[in-house]
């Protein structure tokens, strides 16, 4: 991989909200510390994401000491929500998984989220990510768990692959939709200094002092077509991925990672393919 390095880190305290870009992050078994420990659910208990509500791209969540969040969004007064006491749980349905979560203690949080989206919505916290949600057993080792991320603890993308994808978009039917920024793909870690699509061949990597298993390629959804600064949707990158990056029936961009060791990753860390 030569001089590959960690270009940026991204943490999303509330799933589907705008992310943060810290210079370093603690890697926990289920993902980066503070990443996607909160989620919105509808009145039926199903997770609400940008798939159904693209306006969530415009909402932000600042991570507070102790794990609470400060919510902000266009037209809304900011709201601070502490971590709720785990006195009772509610069922959360996330991509076929049934998970228990702890609803935010403040009724104001539910009113805030519902008012912003115009639907009934509750803010829920994952109190114990070590036990609440096992990984898909087809791609997991015993005991591996995940937060409210789509399916795996971390998502990795590379600068070179985005450049290659943007080149393909420029040659396609909708060149005006490109070039796309990396935030369309909502990664946790972005790696620079690789060849395009090099990540397809990795099975184990190290980022600084932390090692990871590459679990499976990431199949992309309609969220990637959502401009994260305007919440307006287009056709790219799915149209181009469909023509050029259809792998195992998925529109592929990025790789899902599972941590194999604890530690802290930092922007500028070397990234090494171990296998």
C-alpha positions in Angstrom: 0.0 0.0 0.0 3.0 2.3 0.1 2.3 5.5 1.9 -1.3 4.9 2.7 -2.6 7.0 5.7 -5.7 7.8 7.6 -6.9 11.1 6.0 -10.0 11.6 8.2 -12.2 10.2 10.9 -16.0 10.6 11.1 -18.3 9.9 14.0 -22.1 10.1 13.8 -23.5 10.4 17.3 -27.1 10.1 16.1 -27.6 7.7 13.1 -28.5 9.6 9.9 -27.6 13.0 11.4 -24.6 15.0 10.2 -21.3 13.6 11.4 -18.3 15.0 13.3 -14.7 14.9 12.1 -12.4 14.5 15.2 -8.7 14.2 14.8 -8.6 11.0 16.8 -11.1 8.4 18.1 -11.1 5.5 20.5 -11.9 2.2 18.7 -14.3 0.0 20.7 -15.3 -3.5 19.7 -18.6 -2.3 18.3 -17.3 0.8 16.5 -15.8 4.3 17.2 -16.6 5.7 20.6 -19.8 7.7 20.4 -20.7 6.5 16.9 -24.4 5.8 16.2 -25.3 5.1 19.8 -28.4 7.1 19.2 -31.2 6.5 16.7 -34.6 7.7 15.8 -37.6 5.3 15.6 -41.1 5.9 14.3 -44.3 5.0 16.1 -44.0 1.4 15.0 -40.4 1.1 16.4 -38.7 1.1 13.0 -35.5 3.0 12.6 -35.8 6.3 10.7 -32.9 7.2 8.5 -32.2 9.4 5.5 -33.7 6.6 3.4 -37.1 7.8 4.4 -36.3 11.3 5.7 -33.5 13.0 3.6 -33.9 16.1 5.8 -32.0 14.3 8.5 -28.9 15.2 6.5 -29.4 18.8 7.7 -29.7 17.9 11.4 -26.6 17.8 13.5 -25.7 16.1 16.8 -22.8 17.3 18.9 -21.4 14.6 21.3 -21.2 15.7 24.9 -19.1 14.4 27.7 -20.7 11.3 29.1 -22.4 10.4 25.9 -25.2 12.8 25.7 -26.0 14.8 22.5 -26.9 18.4 21.6 -29.3 18.4 18.7 -29.6 21.2 16.1 -31.5 21.6 12.8 -32.8 24.3 10.5 -35.7 26.1 12.1 -35.3 24.4 15.5 -33.9 25.6 18.8 -30.9 23.5 19.9 -31.8 20.7 22.4 -29.4 19.0 24.9 -30.3 15.4 25.6 -28.5 13.5 28.4 -27.9 9.7 28.3 -31.2 8.2 29.7 -31.2 6.0 32.8 -31.7 2.4 31.7 -34.9 1.9 33.7 -36.8 0.4 30.7 -36.3 -0.4 27.0 -38.3 -0.2 23.8 -38.0 -2.5 20.8 -36.1 -1.1 17.8 -36.3 -2.7 14.4 -33.2 -2.0 12.3 -32.8 -3.8 9.0 -34.5 -6.9 10.2 -32.7 -7.0 13.6 -34.8 -6.7 16.7 -32.8 -4.6 19.3 -33.7 -3.1 22.6 -32.9 0.5 23.2 -33.5 3.0 26.0 -35.8 6.0 25.1 -34.5 9.5 25.8 -35.6 10.6 29.2 -36.9 14.0 28.1 -40.2 14.1 26.3 -38.8 17.3 24.7 -36.5 15.1 22.6 -39.4 13.3 21.1 -41.3 16.5 20.5 -38.2 18.1 18.9 -37.6 15.2 16.5 -41.2 14.8 15.6 -41.6 18.5 15.0 -38.6 18.6 12.7 -39.6 15.6 10.6 -43.3 16.0 10.7 -43.9 12.4 11.8 -44.0 10.7 15.2 -40.4 10.1 16.1 -38.6 9.0 19.3 -34.9 9.3 20.1 -33.4 6.1 21.5 -30.0 5.3 23.0 -28.1 2.0 23.0 -27.1 1.4 26.6 -25.0 -1.7 26.2 -23.5 -2.2 22.7 -21.6 -5.2 24.0 -24.7 -7.3 24.2 -27.6 -5.6 22.4 -27.0 -6.4 18.7 -24.9 -9.3 17.4 -23.4 -9.0 13.9 -24.8 -10.9 11.0 -23.6 -14.5 11.8 -22.7 -15.1 8.2 -19.9 -12.5 8.4 -19.2 -12.5 12.2 -17.1 -14.2 14.7 -18.8 -15.3 18.0 -19.4 -12.4 20.4 -19.0 -9.6 17.8 -21.6 -6.8 18.2 -22.5 -3.5 16.6 -24.1 -0.2 17.5 -27.0 1.3 15.5 -24.8 1.4 12.4 -26.2 -0.2 9.3 -24.5 -3.5 9.9 -20.9 -3.3 11.0 -18.7 -1.4 13.5 -16.8 0.8 11.0 -17.1 1.7 7.3 -13.9 2.4 5.4 -13.6 4.3 2.1 -10.6 5.5 0.1 -9.8 8.7 -1.7 -8.6 7.0 -4.8 -11.8 5.0 -5.2 -13.9 8.1 -4.9 -11.7 9.8 -7.6 -12.2 6.8 -9.8 -15.9 6.8 -9.3 -16.1 10.5 -10.0 -14.2 10.0 -13.2 -16.8 7.4 -14.2 -19.7 9.8 -13.3 -18.1 12.5 -15.5 -18.1 10.1 -18.4 -21.7 9.0 -17.9 -25.2 10.3 -18.6 -25.3 12.8 -15.7 -21.9 14.4 -15.5 -23.4 17.5 -13.9 -24.2 15.5 -10.7 -20.5 15.0 -10.1 -18.0 15.2 -8.6 -19.4 13.8 -5.4 -17.9 14.5 -2.0 -17.0 11.7 0.4 -19.8 12.7 2.8 -22.3 11.1 0.5 -21.0 7.7 1.7 -21.0 8.5 5.4 -17.8 6.6 6.2 -16.0 6.3 9.6 -12.5 6.2 8.2 -11.2 7.6 4.9 -7.8 6.4 3.6 -5.5 8.2 1.2 -2.5 7.0 -0.7 -3.9 3.7 -2.1 -4.7 2.6 -5.6 -8.4 2.8 -6.7 -10.4 -0.1 -5.4 -7.4 -1.6 -3.6 -9.7 -2.1 -0.6 -11.5 -4.8 -2.5 -8.6 -7.2 -1.9 -8.0 -6.5 1.8 -9.0 -9.1 4.5 -7.1 -7.6 7.5 -5.6 -4.1 8.0 -3.9 -2.0 10.6 -4.7 1.7 11.2 -2.0 2.9 13.5 -2.0 0.6 16.5 -5.4 -0.9 15.8 -6.1 -4.0 13.7 -9.3 -4.7 11.8 -10.9 -7.6 10.0 -12.4 -6.6 6.7 -15.9 -8.3 7.0 -17.5 -7.6 3.6 -17.9 -5.0 0.9 -20.5 -2.3 1.5 -23.6 -2.3 -0.7 -24.9 1.2 -1.2 -28.4 2.6 -0.9 -30.4 5.7 -1.8 -28.7 7.7 1.0 -25.7 8.1 -1.3 -27.8 10.1 -3.8 -28.7 12.7 -1.1 -26.8 15.9 -1.1 -25.7 16.2 2.5 -25.8 20.0 2.4 -29.2 20.4 0.8 -31.0 17.1 1.3 -31.8 17.1 -2.4 -31.6 13.8 -4.2 -30.2 12.9 -7.6 -29.4 9.7 -9.4 -25.7 9.4 -8.7 -23.7 7.6 -7.6 -26.1 4.6 -7.8 -26.5 4.9 -11.6 -22.8 4.7 -12.1 -22.2 2.1 -9.5 -24.9 0.0 -11.1 -22.9 0.0 -14.4 -19.4 -0.4 -13.1 -19.4 -1.7 -9.5 -22.0 -4.4 -9.2 -20.4 -7.0 -6.9 -22.3 -10.0 -5.4 -25.5 -8.3 -6.5 -24.7 -5.1 -4.5 -23.7 -1.6 -5.7 -20.3 -1.6 -4.0 -18.4 1.3 -2.5 -16.3 0.9 0.7 -15.6 -1.9 3.1 -17.1 -2.9 6.4 -14.6 -3.3 9.2 -14.7 -5.2 12.6 -12.0 -4.2 15.2 -9.7 -7.0 16.3 -7.9 -5.0 18.9 -8.7 -1.9 21.0 -6.8 1.4 20.8 -7.0 4.9 19.4 -6.8 5.9 15.8 -5.5 9.3 14.7 -5.6 11.4 11.5 -2.2 10.7 9.8 -1.8 7.2 11.1 -0.3 4.8 8.6 -2.7 2.2 7.1 -1.2 -1.2 6.3 -2.8 -4.2 4.6 -1.9 -7.3 6.7 -3.6 -9.9 4.5 
